[in-house]
Amino acid sequence: MKAILFILMLVSVSCKTNISKEPTTVDYIYDHIDDGELIMDRGKKLGNDNIWGVIKGTDGNPMTLAAIKLVVNDSVCVNAYSNFDGQFGVLFDKNRITTNSHFVIVFEGYSRKIVPFNQFSEKEIIVLDKKSAIVTHQEYRDFYESIRSCTR
């Protein structure tokens, strides 16, 4: 009888688990949603537009916890970090995007990658390589921590 109850409980719990391959905007730290816009703790609005992509190494493996910074303009940036599948998503306001807007992707042991926003397409796969200066552990940690203030 105990075994049957255990199996029923196990099936009940496993059926409630929802695994999604698509990145979500829930990964962002936020205070509340106001009129459909994400409001950060200092009242800055990130916007309703979103874009996502995938970070991989030259071997094709996903890069977990790659640090991503979207430089929108001189005063606005948005941060993101890739998940276990190498996926990341960014909320932004397309009206603030300029011709100089770009992504900066940093991961330890690989070269820093800069991708112009206007050359980035939805669901793009960005491949990190080792063709130029390699990011050290300390450089990665410094960049990872520095971009935390972008959306706050």
VENWOWO-V301667 format. One line per field, one symbol per residue. phi: phi as a letter, one per 30 degrees, with the letter a starting at -180 (. if undefined). psi: psi as a letter, one per 40 degrees, with the letter a starting at -180 (. if undefined). A space follows every 50 residues. Layout:
# VENWOWO-V301667
phi=???
psi=???
This chain:
# VENWOWO-V301667
phi=.ddddddddddddddddccbdddbdddddbdacbhicdcddcidcdjcdb bbabcbdddiddcdidcbbcddadcbbbcabdddcidbbbcacddcdcdc dacbcbbeibddccbeedccceidcccdbbdbedddeddddddeddddde cc
psi=dddddddddddddddehhhhehiieeeihidihhfeihhieeehhdieii iiahhiideeiihhfhhhhhhdadehihiihiadeeiiihhihdeehiee hiihhhhheiihhhhhdeehihfihhhiafdahhhiddddddddddeded f.
